[in-house]
């Protein structure tokens, strides 16, 4: 009941306010974050410390403060996302080189669109079906609150996207055979099982990465396209696409995962304030038998896909 009241009485009505008015509220929140309400400060600072050990304390503090600035903008933009019009969304979120997706669509090729929680991913989720000709899908895990999960996904889907639960994505994707599809994945979440993850070096740390993007690419023979989202100015974003592979079955175990993770890392290093530093990304312990685990994973992968 509390969630329902909060949504209908506070959050949804706020979303109809102009974005510049919403920024006023989040500007105040930003001042609170850097003074008396240090939201997840220890997690954020710890992540930044380990990711940039060569930076000075002054530089790392600057990244944290810039992250808080961007994070509060995301709050305003997330609220606005619930009711933003098609016209305004397309004015604020654009694609620099859409010809990559147009070419893949003309070839009838399914695509996995992959990146991480960098810049404004919520506007992309909502705009995806408007930006590309492919039938749009988004893979994700349900929110803890069933009410909020239902309402947020309802708003995300209003322009044509279909949100698919990561636990049963196969049925949803296999049922769509009439037109090429594009599947959005944000692959920088912390995996639930360290032993079923792909381990690599990411931001100066041993890091487990979800292997689902690579598995889907091989299973459904999808092209894999990485996207980097640039913040042009406050409330305006541009995404740039780069093709990782349009023949995933020719890629060896780990190549796709290494490629999209490396490209995300480059974006984070270039503009670190735009990544979600408040996420507990490194909460999994490195397996003691990591090298043996990698050999076993490689063998199983090659056997499954006849590589």
N, C-alpha and C positions, 0 to 999 in steps of 0.2 A: 504493500500500500504506500509506503514512504517513497519508494522508487517511482511509482506511478504518479504520485502528487508532484514530486520534484520535476519529473519530465514535463507534465502538462501545464503546471502552474509557473515553473521557473525557466527551465532550460529551453523548451520549444518556443515560448513567447520571446525570450531573449534572442533567439536565432533570427527573428524577423527584423531586428534592429540593424541599421547600417553597420558594416564592418568597422568603420572608423569610430563608431560609438562603442562597440564591443572592445576595441583596442584601449579605450579610456579605462574600462574596468580592469583589463589585464595589465595595463601600465601600472596601476596601483598595486596589483598583485605582485608584479615584478619588484617594486620597491620593498614590499614586505619580504619577498624571498631573499633579497640581498641584505636585509637588515635583521628582522626578528623571526622569520619563518623559513629557516634554511632547509627546504624540501630535499630529503635524501642527500644531504650534503656529503655525508661520509661515503655513500655509494658512488656518487658522481665524482668526488675528488679522488677516491681510490682508483676508479676506472681510468681517469685522466692521468694520474701519477704513473700507473703501470703501463699505459699506452704510450706515454711520452716521457720516458725517464731522462732524456737529455735536455728537456726544457727546464727553464728556471722556475722557481716557485711563483714568481710574478707572472710569467707566461701562462702557467697552468691555472692560476687564479683567474686570469683574464678569460681563458676558455670557459671556465665554469660560469662566470658572470654573463658572458655572451650566450652561453647555452640557456641560462635562465631567461634571458631576453627573448631568445627564439622560442623557448618552451611556452612562454606566456602568449606569444603570438599564435602558436599552434592551438592553445586553448580557445582563443577567440575564433580562429578559423575553423576549429572543430565544431563549435557551437553553430557557427554560420552554415556549416556544411549540411545541417539538418534541413534547411529550407532554401539554400542558395538556388537561384534560378539557373536554368541551362545557359542562358545568354551570359550571365555574370561569371559563371564557372568557366566557360570557354574563354572569356576575356582574361581571366586570372591564371589559367593553367593551359599551357600550349606545348606543342611538340616541335622541336627544332628541325628534325629530319624524318618526317612521317613516311618518306618514300621507302624506307626499309620495311615497314609493316605493309605498305601497299604492294610491294613486290612479292612478299611472302604470301599475302592474301591472293594475289593473281595466280600464284602457283598452287593454290589450294592447301597451303602448308599451315598446320597447327603450330602455335607459338607459346612458349613459356616466357613471360616477361618477368625478369627477376632483378631485385635490388635489396635494399634494407630499409630500416626505419630512419630515413635520412630526408631532411626537409619535409614537405607536406605530402605524406603518403595518403592521407584520408581524401584529399581532393582528387588524387589520381584514381583511387578506388571508385569514387562516385562518377568521375568523368570518363572512365575507361571505355564504356560502350559508345560514348560520343566521339572519342578521339580516333578510334580504329574501326575498320569494317568487320573485323572478326567478331564472332559471338563471344561476349565477354564473361569470364569466370574469375572469381577471386577465391583463393584457398586460405582458410584461417581456422583458428581454434575458437570455440564459443566462449563468450564472457561468462564469468561466474554467475552473474545475475541473469536469469532467463528473460526477465522483462527488458533489461537494457540491451541484451543481445538481440532480442526480437526487434526492438524499435530502431536500434542503430543499423541493423542489416536491412530493415525495411526502407530506411532513408538511403542507404548505400545503393539499393537495387532500383531506385525509382526511375533511372534513365536507361535501364536495360541490363545491368550487370546481374549475374547470379552468384550469390555467396555460397560456397561449398565447404562443408565441414572437412577438415583435414583427415579425420578418422575414416571417412567413407567417400572420398573423392572419386574413386574408380567408377562407381555406378553412375554418378552424375556425368562424368566426362564421357563414358562409353555410350551413354544414351544420346549424346549430341553427335550425330554423324551427317547431318544435312548441310552443314556449312563449316568453314574453317573456324577454329576457336583460338582465343588468346587467354592464357591462364596466368593470373598475377600471383606471384609468390614473393614474400618478404623473408629472406633466408637468413637473417641475422639474429633470430631468436635463440635463446639457450635451449638446446635439445633436452628432452626428458631423460634420455639414457645415454650416458657417456660411451658405453660399449657399442652403441648402434650409430655413432656419429662419425663424421669424417674429421680427423684431427689435422690441423695445419697451424702454421705460424701466422698470426693476425694481430696487428698492432703490438708487436714485440712480445706476444704471449702465445703459448700453446692453447689453441682454441678449438672446441668442438663445433662443427657446423652441421646443420640439418642436411641430410643427403637426399631429401625428397625431390628437389628440383632435378637433380641428375637422374634419379630413378624414373620420374615421370617422363623426362626427355627420351630415355631409352624405351620405356614401356609403350609410349604413344607415338614415338618417332616425331617429337616436336622440335622445331627450331628453337634455339635459346637466344634471347635478346636481353642484354643488360641495359638498364636505364639509369642515367645519372640525372638527378633533379637539381637544378640551379635556382637559387633565390635571386630573382632579378632586382626586386625591391620589395618593400613590405606588402604582403598580400598578393604578390605576383611571382609565378614560377614557370620555368621552362625545363622540359625534360629532353635529354639527348639520348638517342638510341645507339647501341653498338651491337653488332651481330657476333655472338660467340661461336655458334655453329648452326648450319641448316641441315647438317647430316650427323646427328648425335651418335648414331651407331658406329660411326668411324672414330669416335673419341674413346680413348682408353679410360679405365677406372680412375676417377678423381679429377680428370682434366676439366670438366665442366664446373665442378665445385671450386677448384683452384682458380679458375678464370673469373667467375662472378664474384668470388670473395676478394680476390686481388683488386678488381676494379672498384669495388666498394671501398676497400682500404685506401685506395688512391684518392677518392673523393673525400673521405674523412680526414686524411692527412692535409689535404688542400684547404678545407674549411671545416675544422673539427667541431665548431659550435653548432652545426646543424644535425649532428647525430644524437640519438637518444641515449645520453650518458646515464640517465637515471635507471636504466634497465640493468638488472643483475646478470650481466652477460657471462661472467666467468665464475659461476657457482658450481661447476662440475669439476671434480678432481681428475687429473690426468691418469688414465689406467696404467698400472704398473707394467703390464705386458703390451705396451702400445705397439711396438714393432711387430710382434706376433699377431696382434689384433688386426693390423693393417694387411698383413699377408692373408689372413683368413677372409677378411672382407673383400679383398681383391679377387681371391679365388671364387668366392660365392657369386660375386658380381659377374665375373667372366663366364661362369657356368650358367647362370640364369639367362644371360643375353647372348650366349654362344660367341663370345669374343675370343 
